[in-house]
Amino acid sequence: MIRRLKLVHALSLAAVLGSALLFPRAGFAQPTEAMSAGELQLALRKLSVVGSALYVAAHPDDENTAFLSYLSRERLVRTAYLSMTRGDGGQNLIGSEKGELMGVIRTQELLAARRIDGAQQFFTRAIDFGYSKTPQETLGIWGKDAVLADVVFVIRRFRPDVIVTRFPTTGEGGHGHHTASAILAEEAFEAAGDPTRFPEQLALVKPWKPRRLLWNIFRFGADAPRTPKPGQLTVDLGAYNNLLGRSYTEIAAQSRSMHKSQGFGSAERRGTFLNDFQPRLGAPAQNDLFDGLDLSWNRIAGGQNVGKLLAEAERAFDPKKPSASVPALLRAYREMLKLGDPPDVVAKEQELREVVRSCAGLWIEAIAVERSATPGSTVHVKAMALNRSPLPLVLTKLEVTDQTSAPAPAAELKSNEPVRPELTLALPANVEYTNPYWLKERPGKGLFTVKDPQLIGRPDSPPPLVARFTVQIAGESLVFETPVFSRITDPVKGELYRPFEIGPRVTLNLDERVFLFPGSGPRTARVTVRAGEPSSSGRVRLKLPAGWTATPADVSFDLKQRDDEMNALFQVTPSGAPGTGVLEAVAETGGVTVSRSMLRIEYPHIPVQTLFPPAESHLVRLD
């Protein structure tokens, strides 16, 4: 089993965990709860379906959430949305963030939406720079070849059978980004299967040629008249799912209402909702989006027996006793292991593990005692494993990946009796701070800078700490993973989880982003020094352009407790001539140099986002 974990991470742990529940607690990163009986029955059916579909558009909120819900919950194929941008150029109805911080919010809103409609999420490195009149302008600013490479990489990684675009390749999209997204999707449709295109990617992925590409014809207004034409396909996205007690348009409204920063709260639509699809590229389709595609296990060499065992598990499912399905599921799992490491098989293995976990009512969590830590420090983690079934389960190992810790000892998981192992981890001195991976380097004009090619396409940074629970079930060892979280109990909101953070020993927040000097006189610059760990002491100074001065030269600080703060005041005198520059706050503490500020984004519908950007402000000396 261990041999496959890196491949599972390539599929994104967050995507796997995020789609396990239909209606998770809104906005909060948290351990994955067990599926209900209806969700379990649907998940069992989905295990027998091996197909996949990728939806492509330009921005967060461009996606057809009803169609994503239909693909994931009705057709039961692996479903994903590829957004060219993170919405950095959008407006913000709920707060003051803009630019790259707006992109962080909209990224998390998309992930909140995907947790509801059951799809995965991908992005390219393209920056949303606001309204664009033409696709040529858009592609010129983004850098067409670079963004095309990203789209090809996502197709090769996700391996969709069918690609659907939100917008056409001509002017009907109404926005240069929209039309450019369709142009890139169609070019990538051909390029992804050609090993001579972007061959540097082949160290991580293999060429992949989807079966067909279609355009999801949109109407301005849900009740606008349709204009169907010969050759188009039609799908009713208002269909009702008996197991979930919801139609796909009802699910879609809840998903779309996660785009709160854009003011996209939606009413729940009920009844028939026809959507039309125009075939564009690839094999023709007469009656169905997946015409000519075998979506069963028969498409995978040696997979026929897996399909039979999964069908047996589905037929034997008893909603009053879901654990009875586990033996058949484990037999299917052992057959899957014989099939090698094709991405489709790896994805299904992860789905199957989650189904087994829910059938056993197995709850796992790993909670850090403190909500954050610093490089080189220790982290105390309190874990819990709880078997809520009559199955004999044994926790054979618990470890936290990539960190120095002693694995917890084996323990029998008796029915409804929690086991609570604890671990103390030593973080490396060079561990990275918690930051969105696309903001770690300074961006270019139209493209974020991402140095690690394996991160391209991912929706978010991997969690800094991941706990692995190895559980023996009926003689088979399965590994279940969960990020390490922190947790509080709010007297009003109740139990709240938040992502665990790794940050600098101290943070330095300047009181203004831009300091204007209308003449040669000095101005006061205030630096708020905040402790990231207890007993933080040292000195803070300002780094200025040539010709600029600050007094005093430095200020000492001695902070006793984590999160203690003090203000360091400096008188900054500009140079004699007009000009611009950058002011940088720098601290020396514990033998290391730190120059990071802290920004926290906190809204009730998304997980708390903490960023540690450079501690800098702009200087402007005017005449």
Disulfide bonds with the S-S distance in Angstrom:
none
